[in-house]
Amino acid sequence: MTTTVRTRVAIVGAGPAGLLLSHLLDRAGIDSVVIDQRSRDEIESTIRAGILEQGTVELLDDLGPHSRARTVGHRHDGIELRFEGEGHRIDFAETVGRAVWLYPQHEVLKDLVAARLAAGQDLRFGVTAEAIADAETDRPRVLARDAEGRPLQIEADFVVGSDGSRSVARAAVTGSSQGGYFREYPFAWFGILCEAPPSADELIYSNSPDGFALVSQRSDTVQRMYFQCDPDTDTAAFTEEQLWDELQKRVPGTTLKQGPIFQRDVLRFRSFVAHELRRGRVALAGDAAHTVPPTGAKGMNLAIADVRLLAEALRRSLLEGDERALDAYPEAASRRIWKAQHFSWWMTSLLHVTPDATDFDRRRQVGELRSVVESAHGRAALAEAYTGWPFPS
Ligand SMILES: Cc1cc2nc3c(=O)[nH]c(=O)nc-3n(C[C@H](O)[C@H](O)[C@H](O)COP(=O)(O)OP(=O)(O)OC[C@H]3O[C@@H](n4cnc5c(N)ncnc54)[C@H](O)[C@@H]3O)c2cc1C
């Protein structure tokens, strides 16, 4: 027996994109059902992004006291680019008058889930979408199964696929689960979480002859660090001592504060943009629509920027019968998506050492780094992109 639920907007995926969209729709008086294949506990404990752009924090302010980004998170007014053993601070406040916040994604998700449940949101964990049907009719449907395997159908005026990089919804929009522009990089990040005090006050993006490393923070007692590795690296291939050696040799000038490593992962680098972001009454948002390599810290921020546009477009369509913003959504979202794609690719190529890099490539890269840090315009361009381009009104 299939259970059928009816709502105005069916949202597949309770990541940052899906949850924030349900909040913004609720504020506009539009009801939605959000489903996610994972449990609440899994969603709230998976370690992923850590940097929130200023515009993201301002949007999250709309959650009221539920958003702890400003109270528990840490405002950062700059980052350091390090190369040839020397650090160069990019001062966000001085160059563009903006900032970023270090506030882990799973904490953002805790805030969003709490806010949605407090508002009475129909939010269903352990429910997996299998397909989207009837995208080009005015009654699209999500075909799903609950945790016990029972079929569930959600009928809606509109369906949003915010179901991450392995999106099921994508096939209903682009015609295939793969349909998009794609690039893979010849390296990955080896990430660790460790129990130690911070080694620096701000993030250090370090380019060294041994490859890239990122020193970032999570809290006063937990730190997140990454170093460039081969995409096929086995996480068990290093002892703790070897991991610290790998990190330390890539951050000359800073003595890393070491502590027990309690999580390690290898993060492959991919850039992807779906060929289409909307078909009929189905649209994609967040990682379902695009992924970026993590160097520019853009993934979650871009997901949030999509739903900001989409929520307003849905409000106009569903409440005012005005389809223009919805028709414009793919183009409007794409502008920011491709800027973020460019910035993420550029930061990646600026800082990483490719396996086939020659002496020429290495010297050219240092020249490029110098032309950023030694120019007020270069520093400002990086700061503007990193803190997030202001949203158009
Ligand atoms: C290690 C790491 C570090 C990162 N660092 C940063 C950073 O510093 N800054 C930044 O901005 N971004 C960063 N990112 C990227 C960021 O985490 C993602 O871009 C962000 O999670 C995208 O949000 P989303 O809501 O679109 O998708 P997701 O967060 O992936 O959420 C999608 C949800 O859909 C659910 N789902 C999937 N398929 C189905 C289905 N068939 N049925 C039901 N539910 C489904 C999933 O369970 C998931 O909860 C990082 C990513 C990683 C992995």
The ligand as a MOL file (V3000), in Angstrom:
LIG
                    3D

  0  0  0     0  0            999 V3000
M  V30 BEGIN CTAB
M  V30 COUNTS 53 58 0 0 0
M  V30 BEGIN ATOM
M  V30 1 C 35.3030 17.4690 3.8330 0
M  V30 2 C 34.4560 18.5480 3.2090 0
M  V30 3 C 34.7700 19.8700 3.4850 0
M  V30 4 C 33.9840 20.8730 2.9530 0
M  V30 5 N 34.2840 22.1820 3.2780 0
M  V30 6 C 33.4740 23.1760 2.8620 0
M  V30 7 C 33.6640 24.5360 3.3130 0
M  V30 8 O 34.5770 24.8600 4.0880 0
M  V30 9 N 32.7560 25.4830 2.9020 0
M  V30 10 C 31.7120 25.1540 2.0830 0
M  V30 11 O 30.9140 26.0470 1.7570 0
M  V30 12 N 31.5040 23.8840 1.6480 0
M  V30 13 C 32.3450 22.8750 2.0170 0
M  V30 14 N 32.0810 21.5740 1.6390 0
M  V30 15 C 30.9430 21.2950 0.7590 0
M  V30 16 C 29.6200 21.2240 1.5230 0
M  V30 17 O 29.7160 20.2730 2.5670 0
M  V30 18 C 28.4920 20.8640 0.5420 0
M  V30 19 O 28.5930 21.7000 -0.5770 0
M  V30 20 C 27.1020 21.0190 1.1960 0
M  V30 21 O 26.8670 19.9770 2.1130 0
M  V30 22 C 25.9890 21.0220 0.1430 0
M  V30 23 O 24.7350 21.0740 0.7870 0
M  V30 24 P 23.4690 20.3990 0.1150 0
M  V30 25 O 22.3310 20.6780 1.0400 0
M  V30 26 O 23.3520 20.8190 -1.2940 0
M  V30 27 O 23.8120 18.8320 0.0430 0
M  V30 28 P 24.1310 17.8100 1.1960 0
M  V30 29 O 24.6960 18.4780 2.3890 0
M  V30 30 O 24.9290 16.7320 0.5630 0
M  V30 31 O 22.7060 17.2540 1.6070 0
M  V30 32 C 21.9720 16.3940 0.7770 0
M  V30 33 C 21.0760 15.5370 1.6440 0
M  V30 34 O 20.2680 14.7330 0.7620 0
M  V30 35 C 20.1480 13.4600 1.3110 0
M  V30 36 N 19.8450 12.5340 0.2080 0
M  V30 37 C 20.6710 12.1390 -0.7890 0
M  V30 38 N 20.0350 11.3040 -1.6340 0
M  V30 39 C 18.7830 11.1730 -1.1360 0
M  V30 40 C 17.6530 10.4360 -1.5700 0
M  V30 41 N 17.6680 9.6680 -2.6700 0
M  V30 42 N 16.5090 10.5020 -0.8180 0
M  V30 43 C 16.4690 11.2730 0.3150 0
M  V30 44 N 17.5120 11.9840 0.7510 0
M  V30 45 C 18.6550 11.9510 0.0320 0
M  V30 46 C 21.4870 13.2000 1.9790 0
M  V30 47 O 21.3580 12.2230 3.0020 0
M  V30 48 C 21.8450 14.5730 2.5270 0
M  V30 49 O 21.4580 14.7500 3.8800 0
M  V30 50 C 32.8630 20.5490 2.1320 0
M  V30 51 C 32.5710 19.2260 1.8350 0
M  V30 52 C 33.3330 18.2240 2.3640 0
M  V30 53 C 32.9900 16.7970 2.0540 0
M  V30 END ATOM
M  V30 BEGIN BOND
M  V30 1 1 1 2
M  V30 2 1 2 3
M  V30 3 2 2 52
M  V30 4 2 3 4
M  V30 5 1 4 5
M  V30 6 1 4 50
M  V30 7 2 5 6
M  V30 8 1 6 7
M  V30 9 1 6 13
M  V30 10 2 7 8
M  V30 11 1 7 9
M  V30 12 1 9 10
M  V30 13 2 10 11
M  V30 14 1 10 12
M  V30 15 2 12 13
M  V30 16 1 13 14
M  V30 17 1 14 15
M  V30 18 1 14 50
M  V30 19 1 15 16
M  V30 20 1 16 17
M  V30 21 1 16 18
M  V30 22 1 18 19
M  V30 23 1 18 20
M  V30 24 1 20 21
M  V30 25 1 20 22
M  V30 26 1 22 23
M  V30 27 1 23 24
M  V30 28 2 24 25
M  V30 29 1 24 26
M  V30 30 1 24 27
M  V30 31 1 27 28
M  V30 32 2 28 29
M  V30 33 1 28 30
M  V30 34 1 28 31
M  V30 35 1 31 32
M  V30 36 1 32 33
M  V30 37 1 33 34
M  V30 38 1 33 48
M  V30 39 1 34 35
M  V30 40 1 35 36
M  V30 41 1 35 46
M  V30 42 1 36 37
M  V30 43 1 36 45
M  V30 44 2 37 38
M  V30 45 1 38 39
M  V30 46 1 39 40
M  V30 47 2 39 45
M  V30 48 1 40 41
M  V30 49 2 40 42
M  V30 50 1 42 43
M  V30 51 2 43 44
M  V30 52 1 44 45
M  V30 53 1 46 47
M  V30 54 1 46 48
M  V30 55 1 48 49
M  V30 56 2 50 51
M  V30 57 1 51 52
M  V30 58 1 52 53
M  V30 END BOND
M  V30 END CTAB
M  END
